[in-house]
Amino acid sequence: MSSVTKRLLRELQDVRKGLGEELISLEPVSDETLLYWHAVMRGPCDTPYSGGTFVIHIDIPEQYPIKPPTLTFVTPVCHPNVHFETGEICLDILKAQWSPAWTLASTCLAIHVLLANPEPSSPLNCDAANLLRCGDILGYNSLVRLYTRMFAQDPTY
């Protein structure tokens, strides 16, 4: 059994012991391979994402945990650090700041925190970032709430 398989089986066991309230599910897409997972996450409370359900695709490299997984939103998300069309996520731990100490669950939790704490100085969505940069919090929150209602409130996820 490869080291990546051992690690992912251990992470899967940990996930099955219980998830925090942020994550609804985190599991492999199929029984065929452990290298493709999906997560379903609740929008952070007290944010314009509240009430939304967001699906994330996780692509795990053979070199995991030495190399980071690639996480992308399947659910369209209006956020300065998420590309609206591709779902790409700009987060330092997914690139240069990755450490093998991160797990898939802790990485998903970091993305949950990112939703509530956007970083407009490194945007993938310039429109959302510009609203925050110019101080239009009301406009930003309204836009995010609109997109959350349009795309993230389907109970079937």
C-alpha positions as CSV (number, residue, x, y, z in Angstrom):
1,M,0.0,0.0,0.0
2,S,1.4,3.4,-1.0
3,S,2.1,6.1,1.6
4,V,-0.5,8.4,0.0
5,T,-3.1,5.6,0.3
6,K,-2.2,5.0,3.9
7,R,-2.4,8.7,4.7
8,L,-5.8,9.1,2.9
9,L,-7.3,6.0,4.6
10,R,-6.2,7.5,8.0
11,E,-7.8,10.8,7.1
12,L,-11.0,9.1,6.0
13,Q,-11.2,7.2,9.3
14,D,-10.7,10.6,11.2
15,V,-13.5,12.2,9.1
16,R,-15.8,9.3,9.8
17,K,-15.4,9.9,13.6
18,G,-17.1,13.2,13.1
19,L,-16.9,16.5,11.3
20,G,-17.2,20.0,12.7
21,E,-20.4,22.0,12.1
22,E,-18.7,23.7,9.1
23,L,-18.5,20.5,7.0
24,I,-21.5,18.5,5.9
25,S,-19.4,15.8,4.2
26,L,-15.9,15.1,3.1
27,E,-15.3,11.8,1.3
28,P,-13.9,10.2,-1.8
29,V,-16.0,10.6,-4.9
30,S,-16.0,6.8,-5.5
31,D,-14.7,3.6,-4.1
32,E,-12.4,3.3,-7.2
33,T,-9.8,5.7,-6.1
34,L,-8.8,7.8,-3.1
35,L,-7.3,10.6,-5.2
36,Y,-10.6,12.4,-5.9
37,W,-12.8,13.7,-3.0
38,H,-15.5,16.2,-2.6
39,A,-16.5,18.3,0.4
40,V,-19.8,19.9,1.1
41,M,-19.5,22.9,3.4
42,R,-22.0,25.3,5.1
43,G,-21.6,29.0,4.6
44,P,-20.1,30.7,7.6
45,C,-22.6,32.0,10.1
46,D,-23.1,35.8,10.3
47,T,-21.8,36.3,6.8
48,P,-23.6,36.8,3.5
49,Y,-22.7,33.1,2.8
50,S,-24.9,32.0,5.7
51,G,-27.6,29.5,4.5
52,G,-25.5,28.5,1.5
53,T,-24.2,25.0,0.8
54,F,-21.0,24.9,-1.1
55,V,-19.4,21.9,-2.9
56,I,-15.7,21.6,-3.3
57,H,-13.8,19.2,-5.6
58,I,-10.5,17.9,-4.2
59,D,-7.9,16.5,-6.6
60,I,-5.1,14.8,-4.6
61,P,-1.6,14.3,-6.2
62,E,0.3,11.0,-5.9
63,Q,2.9,13.0,-3.9
64,Y,0.4,14.0,-1.2
65,P,1.0,15.1,1.6
66,I,4.3,16.5,0.3
67,K,2.5,18.3,-2.4
68,P,-0.8,20.1,-1.7
69,P,-4.2,19.0,-3.1
70,T,-6.0,21.1,-5.6
71,L,-9.3,22.3,-4.2
72,T,-11.9,24.1,-6.4
73,F,-15.4,25.2,-5.8
74,V,-18.0,23.4,-7.9
75,T,-20.7,25.8,-6.5
76,P,-20.2,29.2,-8.0
77,V,-19.0,31.6,-5.3
78,C,-18.7,35.3,-5.3
79,H,-15.5,36.0,-3.3
80,P,-12.4,38.1,-4.0
81,N,-10.2,35.0,-3.6
82,V,-12.3,32.6,-5.7
83,H,-12.4,32.7,-9.5
84,F,-16.1,32.8,-10.3
85,E,-16.0,30.7,-13.5
86,T,-13.4,28.1,-12.6
87,G,-13.8,27.8,-8.8
88,E,-10.0,28.2,-8.3
89,I,-9.1,29.3,-4.8
90,C,-6.3,31.7,-4.0
91,L,-5.1,30.6,-0.5
92,D,-1.4,30.5,0.5
93,I,-1.7,27.1,2.1
94,L,-2.7,25.6,-1.2
95,K,0.6,26.8,-2.7
96,A,3.8,28.2,-1.1
97,Q,2.7,27.8,2.5
98,W,1.5,24.2,2.2
99,S,2.7,21.8,4.9
100,P,2.2,18.0,5.2
101,A,0.7,18.8,8.6
102,W,-2.4,20.0,6.9
103,T,-5.1,17.4,6.3
104,L,-8.0,17.6,3.8
105,A,-10.4,18.4,6.7
106,S,-8.2,21.2,8.0
107,T,-7.7,22.6,4.5
108,C,-11.4,22.7,4.0
109,L,-11.8,24.5,7.4
110,A,-9.1,27.1,6.2
111,I,-11.3,27.7,3.1
112,H,-14.3,28.1,5.4
113,V,-12.4,30.8,7.3
114,L,-11.3,32.4,4.0
115,L,-15.0,32.8,3.0
116,A,-15.6,34.9,6.2
117,N,-12.3,36.8,5.9
118,P,-11.6,37.8,2.3
119,E,-8.2,39.1,1.2
120,P,-8.9,41.7,-1.5
121,S,-5.2,42.4,-2.1
122,S,-4.7,39.0,-4.0
123,P,-7.9,38.7,-5.9
124,L,-9.1,36.2,-8.5
125,N,-12.5,38.1,-8.6
126,C,-11.5,41.7,-9.1
127,D,-15.1,43.0,-9.0
128,A,-15.7,41.6,-5.5
129,A,-12.3,42.8,-4.4
130,N,-12.8,46.3,-5.7
131,L,-16.0,46.6,-3.7
132,L,-14.1,45.8,-0.5
133,R,-11.1,48.0,-1.5
134,C,-13.3,51.0,-1.9
135,G,-15.1,50.3,1.4
136,D,-18.4,49.3,-0.1
137,I,-19.2,46.6,2.4
138,L,-22.9,46.9,1.9
139,G,-22.5,46.5,-1.8
140,Y,-20.2,43.5,-1.4
141,N,-22.5,41.8,1.1
142,S,-25.5,42.3,-1.1
143,L,-23.7,40.9,-4.1
144,V,-22.5,37.8,-2.1
145,R,-25.9,37.3,-0.7
146,L,-27.5,37.4,-4.1
147,Y,-25.0,34.9,-5.6
148,T,-25.4,32.6,-2.5
149,R,-29.2,32.6,-3.0
150,M,-28.9,32.0,-6.7
151,F,-26.3,29.2,-6.6
152,A,-25.8,27.8,-3.1
153,Q,-29.2,27.3,-1.7
154,D,-30.1,24.1,-3.5
155,P,-30.7,21.5,-0.8
156,T,-29.6,18.6,-3.2
157,Y,-26.1,20.0,-3.5
